[in-house]
């Protein structure tokens, strides 16, 4: 299996665990705690984003040396915001418009952004950034 396909398989394995985190969180918040789905959705997405970042860094893109804080910021700004926008948008349409159960609607929302999230992770988030001049060490004398 090529490394890109292996990475894609790892991405999807992490994603499946993230789906479980997100759907369980959404179910708990909307059903047990009785939080409105438009409040519960961003909270559940945020938990899944943090979960996925940790596992992508430790497994999916473990071979890439990237700074933790900067990489998490890029992950949150790309995958996180895309996931949040897609999830809230699809949830409004399916739950408010079509009266679909929030957990079922959220599963559809998660699928809607998966491929784009892989591309963003591979090309934008976990790609080592070039050194800035200040980071390149002492100047030659």
Backbone torsions as a table, in degrees:
resi	resn	phi	psi	omega
1	UNK	NA	133.4	-179.7
2	UNK	-67.9	160.0	-177.6
3	UNK	-65.5	-32.5	178.5
4	UNK	-66.0	-41.8	178.8
5	UNK	-69.3	-36.8	176.8
6	UNK	-64.4	-42.0	178.3
7	UNK	-64.7	-40.4	178.9
8	UNK	-64.3	-38.7	177.1
9	UNK	-64.7	-43.6	177.9
10	UNK	-63.2	-42.4	178.1
11	UNK	-56.9	-44.8	-178.7
12	UNK	-70.6	-33.9	176.0
13	UNK	-64.4	-45.9	176.2
14	UNK	-62.2	-42.9	179.5
15	UNK	-59.1	-40.6	178.3
16	UNK	-63.3	-41.1	175.7
17	UNK	-64.6	-39.3	177.2
18	UNK	-63.6	-37.7	175.8
19	UNK	-60.2	-43.7	179.0
20	UNK	-61.6	-44.1	178.3
21	UNK	-60.3	-47.6	-176.4
22	UNK	-66.9	-47.7	-178.1
23	UNK	-67.3	-39.4	177.7
24	UNK	-64.9	-41.1	178.4
25	UNK	-64.2	-44.5	179.5
26	UNK	-63.5	-44.5	178.4
27	UNK	-59.7	-48.3	-178.8
28	UNK	-59.8	-47.3	-176.8
29	UNK	-67.5	-41.4	-177.2
30	UNK	-81.0	-32.7	-174.1
31	UNK	-95.6	-50.1	-175.7
32	UNK	-81.6	-47.1	-176.6
33	UNK	-89.6	-15.4	179.3
34	UNK	63.5	39.6	174.9
35	UNK	-83.5	141.1	178.0
36	UNK	-59.9	143.1	-175.0
37	UNK	-61.6	-27.3	178.6
38	UNK	-76.9	-14.1	171.5
39	UNK	-94.1	-40.0	-178.0
40	UNK	-68.5	-34.5	-177.0
41	UNK	-61.0	-52.6	178.2
42	UNK	-61.3	-34.7	178.0
43	UNK	-65.5	-44.7	179.9
44	UNK	-66.3	-40.7	177.9
45	UNK	-62.3	-43.7	-179.2
46	UNK	-60.9	-43.0	176.8
47	UNK	-61.4	-43.0	179.7
48	UNK	-66.9	-37.4	179.4
49	UNK	-63.0	-45.8	179.0
50	UNK	-64.1	-46.4	176.8
51	UNK	-54.7	-51.5	-176.7
52	UNK	-64.7	-40.0	178.8
53	UNK	-58.7	-47.4	-178.5
54	UNK	-57.8	-48.6	-177.4
55	UNK	-72.8	-34.4	176.1
56	UNK	-64.7	-40.1	179.4
57	UNK	-67.4	-40.2	-177.8
58	UNK	-80.0	-22.3	-172.9
59	UNK	-131.3	-61.5	-172.2
60	UNK	-59.6	-48.8	-178.4
61	UNK	-117.5	38.0	-177.2
62	UNK	-64.0	-22.6	-177.9
63	UNK	-81.0	-6.9	-178.1
64	UNK	-102.8	123.5	179.2
65	UNK	-85.1	106.3	179.7
66	UNK	-134.6	145.6	-179.0
67	UNK	-67.4	136.3	-173.6
68	UNK	-57.6	-57.8	-173.1
69	UNK	-65.8	-45.5	179.7
70	UNK	-63.0	-40.5	-179.5
71	UNK	-68.4	-41.5	176.8
72	UNK	-63.4	-39.1	178.0
73	UNK	-61.3	-43.2	177.9
74	UNK	-65.7	-39.5	179.6
75	UNK	-63.4	-46.1	-179.7
76	UNK	-64.5	-39.0	-177.7
77	UNK	-74.7	-23.1	-179.3
78	UNK	-105.8	-75.6	-177.7
79	UNK	-61.1	-42.2	-178.5
80	UNK	-64.1	-50.0	-179.0
81	UNK	-67.9	-39.5	176.6
82	UNK	-61.2	-47.1	-179.9
83	UNK	-62.1	-43.1	179.8
84	UNK	-63.2	-48.1	-179.6
85	UNK	-63.3	-45.9	-179.5
86	UNK	-64.4	-42.7	-178.6
87	UNK	-65.7	-48.0	-179.0
88	UNK	-65.8	-43.5	-179.7
89	UNK	-61.1	-49.1	-179.7
90	UNK	-66.4	-38.0	179.9
91	UNK	-62.7	-42.9	179.2
92	UNK	-60.5	-46.9	-178.4
93	UNK	-64.0	-48.8	-174.4
94	UNK	-78.5	-40.5	-177.2
95	UNK	-80.7	-54.5	-178.4
96	UNK	-73.3	-41.2	-176.2
97	UNK	-80.8	-51.3	-173.6
98	UNK	-101.3	-1.9	178.5
99	UNK	60.8	37.3	176.8
100	UNK	-81.7	146.0	176.1
101	UNK	-54.7	136.7	-177.2
102	UNK	-57.2	-37.4	-179.2
103	UNK	-70.1	-42.3	177.6
104	UNK	-64.7	-42.7	178.6
105	UNK	-62.7	-36.7	-179.7
106	UNK	-68.7	-34.2	175.8
107	UNK	-61.7	-41.3	176.5
108	UNK	-64.3	-42.0	-179.4
109	UNK	-61.9	-40.3	-179.5
110	UNK	-63.7	-44.8	-179.9
111	UNK	-63.2	-29.8	-174.6
112	UNK	-66.1	-19.5	-176.7
113	UNK	-120.0	6.8	-173.6
114	UNK	-60.5	-52.0	-177.3
115	UNK	-64.5	-41.5	178.8
116	UNK	-64.9	-36.3	177.2
117	UNK	-64.4	-37.4	176.8
118	UNK	-63.6	-46.8	-179.7
119	UNK	-60.3	-45.3	178.9
120	UNK	-61.5	-42.4	178.9
121	UNK	-62.8	-42.5	-175.9
122	UNK	-74.7	-38.6	-172.3
123	UNK	-97.6	-32.7	-173.9
124	UNK	-107.1	-50.2	-169.0
125	UNK	-78.6	-54.7	-172.6
126	UNK	-98.8	22.9	174.9
127	UNK	-93.5	124.3	178.9
128	UNK	-58.4	132.7	-179.9
129	UNK	-86.0	147.2	178.5
130	UNK	-63.8	150.2	178.5
131	UNK	-65.7	139.6	172.9
132	UNK	-82.3	154.7	-178.7
133	UNK	-51.7	-37.3	-179.0
134	UNK	-69.1	-22.6	-177.7
135	UNK	-90.8	-5.0	-170.0
136	UNK	-85.5	2.8	177.2
137	UNK	100.8	-176.1	-177.1
138	UNK	-69.4	146.1	179.2
139	UNK	-69.6	153.5	177.3
140	UNK	-70.2	143.4	-178.2
141	UNK	-87.4	NA	NA
